[in-house]
Amino acid sequence: MDVCVRSAQQPQRSPGGWVEAEEGALQEDDVGGPPKGSNQTESSLQSLQKFVRTEYASYTQEHYQFAGKNIVLQESIESFGAVVWPGATALCQYLEDHTEELNLQDAKVLEIGAGPGLVSIVASILGAQVTATDLPDVLGNLQYNILKNTLQRTAHLPDVRELVWGEDLERRFPKAALPYDYVLASDVVYHHYFLDKLLATMVHLSQPGTAVLWANKFRFSTDYEFLDKFKQVFDTTLLAEYPESSVKLFKGTLKWD
Ligand SMILES: C[S@@+](CC[C@H](N)C(=O)[O-])C[C@H]1O[C@@H](n2cnc3c(N)ncnc32)[C@H](O)[C@@H]1O
């Protein structure tokens, strides 16, 4: 079920501008991460917390249930990239329901605009080899959430990398070396100025055999304009609709003619 089952306020602004490691963040019995007392992995996570931005007044810990696991994410409503959006829970539900059909075991997956990391975490728990990407500012919290929820839970520990849409793509993600079975994207289309660069990025990351799974809550005219452009370059199938959240999930494979 794609439910956020509980939430706990975690105010922890530090004067130095960086969040310090929360005591006990790893102590919940049913959460991924190292066993209690695993000093080395705990200290890795604590080190990572130093890269989590603290301009935001508070973080909360949000709990999700997917793939039989309790997933705990550190989120802040003060950043688009630090909150789970409706497209993410819909995409996770789809991945969970269609794991075998999608052949996710050992599949090579890259997520763009991963935000707090829920989709990448679920794909990883379901067996995929995941690279989670986003803007530089978001990567600290993303890396923290991913490590906390995948350590000792997954066959392949996810990679976290900077990917700014349309920027320096060939140098950072050379086409010749791209092996992705899936490019995942949830709620990356909303009212912003980078929609052409976003589409160019989806195209750049696609090779024959790559499927783009794009889940989006449709709200603005720009969402539909992007869909029209997406359909011009990708053979597009509507995989699922979630009327309660207005989310649609599309699969796109690049047109090669
Ligand atoms: C609305 S949030 C969605 C986050 C996550 N995918 C989800 O559904 O919960 C959009 C994400 O796109 C990222 N993003 C926005 N503009 C970007 C850009 N130009 N390059 C790379 N990522 C960008 C944001 O940092 C943020 O994580």
The ligand as a Gaussian input file, in Angstrom:
#p B3LYP/6-31G(d) Opt

LIG

0 1
 C        8.333000      18.062000      -7.374000
 S        9.856000      17.396000      -6.913000
 C        9.558000      15.625000      -7.101000
 C       10.486000      14.807000      -6.244000
 C       10.276000      13.293000      -6.361000
 N       10.525000      12.823000      -7.701000
 C        8.882000      12.916000      -5.927000
 O        8.032000      12.671000      -6.800000
 O        8.639000      12.853000      -4.738000
 C       10.836000      17.745000      -8.389000
 C       12.259000      17.279000      -8.310000
 O       12.937000      17.677000      -9.493000
 C       14.179000      18.251000      -9.139000
 N       14.545000      19.257000     -10.150000
 C       13.920000      20.419000     -10.426000
 N       14.549000      21.080000     -11.392000
 C       15.614000      20.334000     -11.759000
 C       16.657000      20.492000     -12.711000
 N       16.734000      21.573000     -13.503000
 N       17.582000      19.510000     -12.818000
 C       17.509000      18.413000     -12.023000
 N       16.547000      18.194000     -11.106000
 C       15.612000      19.164000     -10.964000
 C       13.928000      18.898000      -7.798000
 O       15.137000      19.106000      -7.065000
 C       13.012000      17.890000      -7.146000
 O       13.707000      16.876000      -6.466000

